[in-house]
């Protein structure tokens, strides 16, 4: 494994000691602080829904003051204008906005859900869904499965709960990688040698386990599709099948992480029946990935030009494949919980080891103290690692700081069109892509780089997710790709993908706007060195004299794969829409595209474009906007992959479409965008968005911990309702056992265990 010249990686000297290893296995999080009691000024917090209420009420309040001044209205008339019940005697003595807001918050707590004409946000207006929380005893084959939602409007009862088992069914090993031993594979590709956790090659990377079937009534995803992307939709995963192979459910003494032992465990021993409980005490993930690559390096395209035709491992006529880096961004102070360790072990095992080295996982650790000479002093770097990263991950962890970014990009970027955060251009908040760009420049052995965040979870096999997304994106035509990628795909509303494609084409034509095709042209545009030499990023299949231009880009790897729509930020209401720096101010602001949440796959050539735009042309944009905008400007292939995303409530599908595709030309961009700060509250009930509440609730229930179910007479919100789930409920004879869910991405996961 190559080391970066500027990002030192090391390994704790205590690594060889089993006893100290066990003590240092985890850097335990700080004790959870008690939550303060509700205060009215909490309404001014991050929750955008509360902001909307405040801004609306403030406007009404100020208007009312003006009306009162001019017409002598009694003070209690102010509250009547906002149409809430209140104690008029108390209101008559109110003298400030905080009192008004207190009355409003009390009203929201006490009043029942309004009727269908309610103006409350959709995500708290509709009925909660129950099917997610049925367990393994209700497992049925896919052919017998009926989802609770979406369903036809005439269906009064969405499903009949089928109790298929008195105990629990038995899981089986789940393999998402190709059958490397099949005749078909061997005929086309080089041999794939087994990779091991240990140097003695006694412990191969384990398989995770899945159940064949779906839990009856489990809702289907509203956005995206398993089958469209090639993800299996006929299996589900419980917590032990998913994480048991990596240490869930057994003690530190046995090499596990000691979580999951306090939850319902019936049948969990099956996941260790073939491998036993694997002891992870002395695993070094950097060494394991190195050994895996070295034993399989004949499979991969050489990037250094030193590949020898005389090498006996190079068999003529066999295909070679490229490699992909998965770069996880963490920071000093990140809380390494047991569940976080399980998640990262799963990523490395499933992506790197079980693929024979096709992927390699790295950490980029942000050192916030800019005074630490982490690139010049090995002891300081080691101290940072010892204090902030469990030893098993030391050798795959690279350190960086914002001061380093100022050294690597020592340019004066000029003024910004707007800087809402008032933060430094070299800081991680506005330029999280800087360290990734430099990482790519110093690690040229990869063709693609997944930019990943530490608070995301994939319920399923990571190889299946990343591999299928890449293959699907490769199959997409460039014709209409920007317009399709700007819209949420709702299968139960839009129909098949072909129908969706035709719908988008029709909407584009009706808009009178020209579809995006090739590099964007705009006043003041600068050219890259490659473009000055006459090169471009469009494949030959996109030439105007091509035999079938509809095949333009089909078979071309995507330069950018995002996990949310790539939307036009102009007039979208997104708060960072104009955080654009370094462009000539006499010209209008350049065209922009963005995808919320930075998780994405970037090609090496896209990162090279971003790097040159940064250091040579002195251009930059906000972190979530820069990759997509650079692809737009220079004609690279960018695509939103519609992965399965779930809703926690029984929305009307037309309302879903109006809320999430309510922007310009029925897309997610422009005026009416769901990413407008006034509209983002609709994402709270989804399983994937940076401000989702449902993602954490569902994830912790799946892990076996009781949670407040978010319900209430007023529609319910995060932390409200009744305590549900947990060991007692899952073990109950009347219950259906522990949760088993189809593969899905959930984000953000800020806590997992009740003690966190």
Phi, psi and omega in degrees: 000125181287145175255142176289146179289345184238353181240086185294143175233144182213188181216138184301138178292343179276003187299326185282349181269116183296318183294312180291329179299319181292321180292325184262008187306321179232143168267096191294144182289160174295152179300141180295135178276144178298142181284132179292157176293157181299134172232150182300322182293349174295339176298340180272011182283201188289336186299116184292328178300316179294324178300317180302315180299314182298311182299318180296312182294321178301315180298315179297319181299312181295319177299317181297320178301319179295317179295321181294320180296325185272335185237002175071031179298142172293152188299325183291348176292333180301315182287330178296331181295332180265003169061045173242147173288148181195169175274107187296330180295316178293319183295328181295339178260000181292137181232003179215165183295328182298322178295318177301314182294326177298315179298320179295316180297322177297320179297319181295327180288327191264329189280145177287171178299131180285178183283188186295344178272009182301147176262004176297152180301147182303323189291345173243004184269324187275164180294138176293149175267146183252338190297336179300332191260008169286152187248191189297337179293343180260020179292133177225158173297155182305324183295336181260003186279133174234119181285147173293328185199147350291156179215164180294148186297333183276353182277110181283317178252114188293326181196157173257120183295120182259117175267103187269339188224141172279323170259217178243148177291175182252130179279165178229156178302142182245122182240115181263341181286161176301160174282094186293344181263358183288152179299323181297318181289313182299330180292333186253331189232166177290158180299142176253118181267144182298141178251147189236157177282332187243157180296330182284355180055046178256339185237099177289158177301130186283165171267148166276171184239149178222164176253135177281112181130177181232143176290127183304133177087348180303127180299156175268159177297147178268318174259140173075183188201137172295306188296325179301318183272356181087015176273139180292136180242014183247015179225161175223162185236134171256177186292324183284322176294327181283312188244351178305319179298345184250007174123356177288135172092004174217166198279168173300322181299329178268002179094011179265199182243002172068015172252158184090346180285342180264011179246172176302136190228011186307129176075004185292338183296343182300328184288346178251008187295329182263324186259342192073177178281111186287133178270113182266009186302321185247019178286133174243106189291331176294315178295319180298318179292321178299311181298321179297314180295315183299324180282348183234013189295342177293345181284340195251151176295130180285137180254353184253001178073011183257009180294130183258131179292341181274354179298121182298340179285341180272100181268124183298143177090351180268141181284145172250152183243162179269169179245156182230135174265141172248113187250113183259124181270120176233181185209157175299126184104351177300134184273108181279087177279167178300321181292325177297318178299315178302316182298316182287326173300317180298317180301311184293316182296312185284324183274315187266305189284315183283351176261004182067033175090010180295327176244159172218133186258135178229154169248139169250109184265116178280114177268112189284335179281104183289350180274350180280124180278065187294336181271353185241342186232108182297325180293321177296316179299318179295321178298319178298316178297313182300326184272346190229351184222131175302143185305328184296343181253002185304316188280003173241017185248127177247140183260145174208161177220165180293329176297326175297319180297328176291331176285321183282329178236067187277052184248156172266111189283351184082188184279157177261150173297322177197143179228081186300329183277344184057034180252165183292144181295333180273358182281157184294332183296316182266338187222055178296344180282344182302305180296328178292319177302313182291324176302316180296321181292331181261359177229073186281003184282355182250148174269333181221157183223116173277124176267114190234153179247154189282347183256028176249148177226144175243118179272089186152189181275125183298325179298317180301316180299302187292321180294313184290324177298318179295317180294318180295315180298323179296329183279352186278136174287148175285343180292115180077010188292323179292322181289319176296321184288348180270005188229138173290132176268119181245091188306319183286350177251319183269343184085208183293168177296325176297318177298317180298316179300316180291324178298313181297320178300316179295320179294324179294315179298317182294334182288339184080000179270146177283135177294153178287130176207117181082185182298141177285141176251132180203156182300134177082009182294136175265158180249147175282163179299319179298321179292326177295333178273005177090007179276157172215171186258010179271133180287164182299332181293349181262001179295149184295335179266015179294148181298323181217092185294340178295342178272007181305118178086349178294127184091000179262126177302140178286140175279334179217126172241120179250165183247007168221160183305148177265102191253155175284118186281344183300123179060022183278344184083358176293134191296332183257019184310321187249019176281075184234128191232140169094356180275151183300122185289336176298340181263160176296162176299136183293161177296147184224149170227153180211158172225120183289140190081122186285350180302123185188163173253128181242137177282161176300320183290329174294317179294328175294320176298312180299320179298313180292319177300328182283304190276330184261318183264351174062037178254149176200158175217169179304151191309317184280352184254332189295311182300312182294322180292323177292323175296320178296313184296326189247008173076035175270161184275117180234141184210140170269124179267113184283079179285162184293125177232135186251156173248148182273352184226165187272068179297149164290132187296327177294324177293324176301311181297319180295324182284321187259341175239038185267014181271198182302133177057035178062033178251190176263007182249174178068192180303135182090006182300143175290351179264001169301139183298342176276346185249348187297342180300337180296338180282349185298330180267013177262167180270358184212101170183158187295336181250019182296138171262328183293324184304311181292319180299311182295318182298315181290325174297319179296326178287349175101014182253140179293146182219151169293130190278004174076013185258161180176166183296336182266015182104339175081152177211179182304131177083005181254175174095217186245144176288118184230161178084194179090180189299313184300315182290321182288333179271351183297140178296332179278347183276181182246013176089189184283158184292148175219116187241151172290163183300138178197155171269137174233141184194137001266150174249098184267338176207153184230320180263146180304334181281349183284000000 
